[in-house]
Amino acid sequence: MADVKKESVTRGRMFLLVLFKSLKIRKNRVAITFFSIMIGASVITALSSVYFDISAKMSRELRAYGANFFIGPKAGAESRTTDAGAIREAVALVPADKLIGASPYIYGVVRLDLGDAVLAGVDFVGLRKLSPYWQVEGKWISVDFDGESCMIGKTLAKNMELKVGDSVNVIKNETGFQKSLTIKGIAETGQAEDEQIFVNLELAGEILGQQGKANHAMLSIVSEGTDIDSLARNMEGKFPGLDAKPIRKVSHSDGKILDKIKGLMAIVAVIILTVTTLCVMTTLIAIVSERTREIGLMKAIGADDRDIVRQFLSETLTIGLAGVAAGMLLGFLLAQALGQAVFGSFITFRMMVLPVTLVPSIAAALLAAALPVRMAVRVVPAQVLKEE
């Protein structure tokens, strides 16, 4: 029993000696294999890191293009307005880290110096976050209690020959309101807002005789990790008079863009794995060709096919693990560079990246070794040792 154990230890030491000596002697071939696997693993790590983080990042990026959630009175309600306080309470139900921006709106027609215009009462702080794509000449109104200033759309400013710094008279005959407001900014939106004048919600309520009221609210919510439908049901449950719903067209477009980007990344990862496999296979075939006489000698002194297979797979696995470890580190750094370049933020490390990189990379390396190992097993000792 002791002799068997001693023989097993001796065979194990011999196996490790042959393994590391083989790797040491063929430094160039090993280096090519190592760098091939490392580059493949680094690209997969970078892509998978971005892949698992892209939904949150892209969802936030896409929120720069407008609202994706609506809150307003129930369809069929007697009034087209609702309590602005209830809307604010409903908005407060959205997790703070998911809410990009929100603003209630109230609309009415008013008289300006040169004609009628649509007046929109808004929350300027929320509106700026909700619509960062607006091109503003001058500046945004920065506080919601500014009752002396307004913003106007570019088309309205052009038609009424107004510019930043001018005063404009706002008149509402039905309420007897008349006041001169200073134009702080002129907004170009490419939409109906270009023909509107904007004031804060409180002032709009005073002008229109609708104090504390709002027609609706628009919200920009990060959809990734948020059950928007459940959020809408929760709002409607707590505020029965409100209708809350995601804007399906916007949400659907966001999802389609994300799916296409993820699909492209998956295709690139498969191509990289394929190229890595072919490169490793070519290198291993060259190694087997160089070691034909060595394999023949090993077989001649008693090594069987299983020993040969174990030897080559162990060498491939050792190189592969080292390459994948280095590739993961390099890939995570590459992911940060991509995150900064595309999203202006760092990519979050996710544990799921480890198996997603390790398993395909090692599988590709072992698959690449299949043909070279088959060649090694087919070596006939008598022919090789006779140099035939």
N, C-alpha and C positions, 0 to 999 in steps of 0.2 A: 504493500500500500504506500509506504514511504517512497519507494522507487518510482511509482507511478506519479506521485505528487511532485517529486523532484524533476522527473522528465517533463511534466507539464509546465513547471516554472521555467525550465531551460528552453523549451519551445517558445514560450511567451517572450522571454528575453531575446531570443534569436529573431523572432518575428519583428519586435520593435527595432532591433539593431538594423535589420535589413530595410525596414520601412524608412527610418531616418537617414540611413546611408544612401538609399535610393533617391530621396528628396535632395540630399546635400550634393550628390554627384551631378545631378541634372538640374542645376540652378536655373539655367536659361529657360528650359521647358517648363519647369515648375513656376517660374516667374510669369511666363505668358499665361499659363492656366490660372494662376492666382489673380492677375490683373483682369483677365477676362471675366472671371466670376465676380470680382470686386466691382467692376464697372456695371455689370448687369444688376448686381444687388443694390448698388447705390442709386441707379435710376429707378428701380422698383420701389426702394424705400422712399425716395423723393416723391414719386408719383402717388404711392399709397398714402403717404402722409398728407399730401395735398388733397387726395381723393376723400379721405375721411374727414377732412376739415373744410373742404370746399363748399359744402352745403351751407354751413353757417356763414362762411366768408362771403360767398356769392349772394346769399340771401340778404346780407347787409348791404353789399354793393348795389344790388338791384333795387333796394329801397330808396336809392338816390333818384329813382325815376318816377316817384309818385306814390300815392296811397294805394293800399290793397285791402282796406276794411272800411265798412260804412256803418254808421249808427244814425237812426232817424226815427220819426214817428211811425207807428204801425200803418201798414197799407189800409186804406179805408177809414182812417181816423178823421174826425170832424175838422181838426185843425192841421195845417201844414207846418205848424211850429210845435215845439215841445220845450219842457223846462231845461234850460241850459245847465242848471245844477245837477239834474239827473244824468245828463250826458257826461258831465265831468266825473261823476261818481262811477259811471259805467266804464269810462276810460281808465279810471284808477284800478280796475280789475285786471288790466293787462300787466303782466310782470314787468317791472321797471327795466330789466336788462333786455327785454324783447321789444319795447316800445321805442321806435326811432323818433316819431313825431306825431302830433295830433292837433287838430284845430276844429272847434265848432264854427258853423257858418250861419249867418242870417242875411237874407237878400231883400232888397226893395228898390224901387225906382225913385230917384231924387232929381231935383232941378239944379243944374250947375249954371255958370255964367252964360254959356253959349248953347245950352240945350239939356235934354234929359240924359241920364246915365244910370246904369245899374250900380247900386251901392252894395258892397259886401262887408259885413262885420266879421272880423276874424280874431284869432289869437295869434299875434304876430310872431311871438317866440316859437310857438308850435308850427306855424305856417312855414317859417324859414327852414325848420328841420324837415318838414313834410315835402317841401319843394325846393331843394338845393340847386336844381337845374335852372331856376329862373335867372335871367340876366338882368341885373338891377343897375340902372344909372343913378348915381347918388348913393343912398344907403338905405338899409332896412330900418324900420322903426324898431328899436331895441327893447322897449318896455310896453306892456299892455295897458298902462294907465295914462298913456300920452293921448290926451283929448284935444290937442291943438294941431296935430299933424295927420297926414294921410299919404298913401301911395296910390299911384294910378297906373293903368295899363298903357303900353306904348301907343297903341292905336288911338285910344281916347286922348292922350296927350297931344298927338299929332293933329287930330281933328279939331281940338279946342285950343291949339297953339299954346300949350303949356309946357313949362320946363321946371327942372328941379329948383326949388327956392321960391317959386311963384306962390301966390295965394289964390285960392279958389273958393268961391261962395257955394255952400251946400244949403239947399232950401227944400223943405218938405211942407207943402201947403196944408196937408191934412192934419199935421201935428203942430203947425205954426213954428216949426224949427227953422232957424237961419243962423249960420255961423261961417266965418272965414277960416279955412284950414290951410296950413303950409304944406306944400308938396315936398316930402323928404326923399322920395325915390320914384323912379319910373321903371316899371317891370315889363320885360319882354318874355312872354311865356309860349307863344305860338298857339295859344288856345283862347277860349272865350274870355279869360281873365285880362287879355290885352285891351278889352273895351270896358273895364270896370274900374271903380274907385274903391279903395280899401281903407277902412278905419277900424279901430278896436271894437270888440263886441259890445262893450258897455255903451260907447258912444253911438254905435249903430242902433242899439235898442232905444236910446233916447230919441234919435232922429226919426225912427220908424214907428215910435210908440209901441215898441215890443220889448220893454225892459225885462231882462232875465229870460228871454226866449232865444231859441235857435231853430233853424230849419233842419239841420243835420250836423254830423261831425264826420270828418275823414281822418283815418288813422293809417300810419305806416308801421307794420308789425313784422318783425323777423319771423318768417314762417318756419324755418328749420328748428325743430325741437319744440314747436308750439302747435297744439291741437286747436287750430283756429275755429273749427266747427264746434268743438266743445266750449271754447271761450264764448262764441256767439250764443250758444244755448244758455250758458251761465248768466250772461248779461240779460237775456230776455226773461229768464226765470226770476231774476232779482228786480227787473224793471219791466213789468208787463206791458207798459205803454210804448216800449221801444222796439224797434226792428233792428237787429244787429246781424250783419252777414259779411263774409269775405267777398271781395270783388273777384269773381271766378276767372274772368278773362286774364287779369293780371297774374293771379296765382298760378293759373295753368301755364302761362307763358314762362314764368319763373321756373316751373318744374321742367318744362321742355328744354330750356336752355341748359339747366343743370344736368339733365339726362344725356344730352348730346356731348357735353364736356366730359362727363364721366365715361361715356362710351369711347370717346377718342382716347382718353387716358388708358383705358383697358386694352385697346388695340395696340397702343405704343408699348405697353408692358409686355404683351404677348410677342411682339416683334423683337423686343430686346432679349427676351428669354430664348427665342429661337436662334438669334444670332450668337448669343452666349453659348448655347448648346453646341452649335456647329463649330465654333472656335475651339471650345474645349475638346470636342471629339477629334478634330484635326490634330491638335497637339498630342493627345493621348495615343492616337494611331502612330504618330512619329516616335513616341516614347516606346511603344511596344516593338516597333521595327528595330529600334536601337538595342533593345534588350532581348532579342530573340535567342541569342546564345545563352544568356543568363537564365532565361526561362527553361531552355532545354536542359541546362545543367541542373536546375532545381528539380525538374521532373526525374532526371536520371538518378538523383540521390534520394528519391523517395517522396517528393512532393506530389500530391494528387491535384486534380482539377479544382477541387474545393479550396485548397491552399492558394493556388494561383489566383482564383477569383477573389478570395479574401484579401490577398496582398494588394491587388490593384484597386479594389474598391476602398480599402483602408487608406491608400495613398490619395485617391480622389477625394474621399470624405475629409481627410485632414486638410488638404489644400482648399476644399470647398468651404469648410467651416471658417478657416482663417480669412478667406476672401469675403465671405458673407459678413463676418464681424467687422472687417475694415469697410466694406461697402455700406453697411448700416450707418456707421459713423459719418462717412462721407455723404451718404444720401440724406441724412437728417440736416446736415449743413447746407446741402443743395436745396432742400425743401425750404429752409429759412430764407435763402436768397430768392427763391421763386415767390414766397409769401410777401417779401418786402417789395419785389418788383411789380407784382400783379395787384396785391391787396393793400400794400403799405403797412402790413402787420406780420408778426411772427406766426408760424404754424405751430399749433399745439401738438405735443407728443402724445400719441395714443398707443396703448399696449397692443392693440390689434395689428399694428404695423409689423411687429416682430414675427408672428407666425406667417403673416401674408408675404413677408420677404424671405424668411428662412426656408419654409417648406418648398415653394416653387424653385428657389435657387439651388437648393441641395438636390431636389428631384431632377432638375435640368442637368446638374453635374453628373449625377449617377446615370441618367439616361445617356448622356454623352459618352460615358465609360462602357456602355453595353457592347458596342461593336469592337472597340479595342480589346476588351476582356475576352470576347468570343475569339478574336484572332490569337490571343495569348494561349487560350485553352487548346486551340487546334495545333499548336506547335508540337512537332514530332521530334523527340530528343535525338533519335538516331540520325535523322537527316541533318539536324542543326549541328550536332557535334562533328559530323563528317564534313561540314561546311558545304553541303549540297544545297 
